[in-house]
Amino acid sequence: MTWTTLAPLVGVVLGGLMSWLAQHTSGRASARVEESRGTRECAEARRCERLTHLIAFLSAVQEAERVAVDRYQHRMADAQWEARARQTVDRMWVTQKTIHMLCAPEVNDAARRLAYAVQDVIRKGPDDPGEPQDEKVWEAIRPSRREFLDVVRDHLR
């Protein structure tokens, strides 16, 4: 008689335990999925932020290249050009510093080399005094620009 009374109670306890175990396991799996999704979303947001700053750096470098071309191809060297050159170089270095803060060291190193190459060509001009000077400016910058783009491409994959 005792067994007939205990059997339903044992069944209820086992059923409740199995139900709790299933809910607990399901809840943990759901939490892991949510955590994984949050991690992926954060990584994608950071990637987008880095990409935005890398594009800003390239824009600043491009403007600095134009400053160098204006100086050596179009023979500009007045006070207005000098102010523009200082402002452009400052902007380039500020954007490079954001890369230092946000990106991997190899990306930062490539950005620094590119910034120095552009700054040097603005200050000293291209090594080859021949014509056309715009092509000589781009020739002086091209290797460091290519290196930077390659490193960024590999880093963003």
Helices and strands as residue ranges (DSSP letters): H 2-72, H 79-102, H 105-124, H 133-156
